Amino acid sequence: MTGVDLEIDVVGLKCPLPVLKLKKRIEPLNPGAVVQLTTSDPTTLKDVPHFCDLAGHELLRSEHKGSAFVFWIRLAN
């Protein structure tokens, strides 16, 4: 996906660290920014969409690439 404002790679980290790192890293970004998050923890398949719902972010897409899970998120306005 083009137009990604920030790529976050948390491969190797286990729950709850991927979502905590995501939350911390997106704080300085402007509303509407697009973030690509790459993880390896299968629990993020549930945790990332839940975090997006709670925070009002839009989960644009997710993919399973090999042993990684990739999420594209548009930050809430």
C-alpha positions in Angstrom: 0.0 0.0 0.0 1.4 3.4 -0.9 1.0 6.5 1.2 2.2 5.0 4.5 3.3 7.7 6.9 4.9 5.3 9.5 6.0 1.7 9.4 6.2 -0.1 12.7 7.9 -3.5 12.9 7.2 -5.3 16.2 8.1 -8.8 14.9 9.2 -11.0 17.8 7.2 -9.1 20.5 4.4 -10.9 22.3 1.1 -9.6 23.6 0.5 -6.9 24.9 3.7 -5.2 23.5 2.7 -4.9 19.8 -0.4 -2.8 20.6 1.4 -0.9 23.3 4.2 0.0 20.9 1.7 0.9 18.2 -0.2 3.2 20.7 3.1 5.0 21.7 4.5 5.4 18.2 1.3 6.9 16.7 1.0 9.6 19.4 2.8 12.4 17.5 1.1 11.6 14.1 -1.6 13.8 12.6 -5.2 12.5 12.3 -5.6 10.7 9.0 -2.1 9.4 8.9 -1.7 5.8 7.7 0.4 3.4 9.7 1.7 0.0 8.6 2.2 -2.4 11.6 4.0 -5.7 11.1 3.8 -8.3 13.8 4.4 -12.0 14.4 2.1 -12.6 17.4 -1.1 -14.3 16.3 -3.0 -12.6 19.1 -2.7 -9.3 17.2 -5.3 -10.6 14.8 -7.8 -9.9 17.5 -5.9 -7.2 19.5 -5.2 -4.7 16.7 -8.8 -4.6 15.4 -10.1 -4.3 18.9 -7.6 -1.4 19.6 -8.7 0.3 16.4 -12.4 0.0 17.4 -11.7 1.5 20.8 -9.6 4.3 19.6 -11.7 5.1 16.5 -9.0 4.3 14.1 -9.9 2.7 10.7 -8.3 -0.7 10.0 -7.9 -0.4 6.2 -6.5 -3.9 5.6 -4.7 -6.8 7.1 -2.6 -9.5 5.5 -0.8 -12.7 6.6 2.6 -12.8 4.9 4.6 -15.9 5.8 5.0 -15.8 9.5 4.1 -12.1 9.7 0.8 -10.2 10.1 0.6 -6.8 8.5 -2.0 -4.2 9.3 -2.7 -0.8 7.6 -4.4 1.6 9.9 -5.7 5.2 9.3 -5.6 7.2 12.4 -8.8 8.8 13.8 -9.6 12.4 12.9 
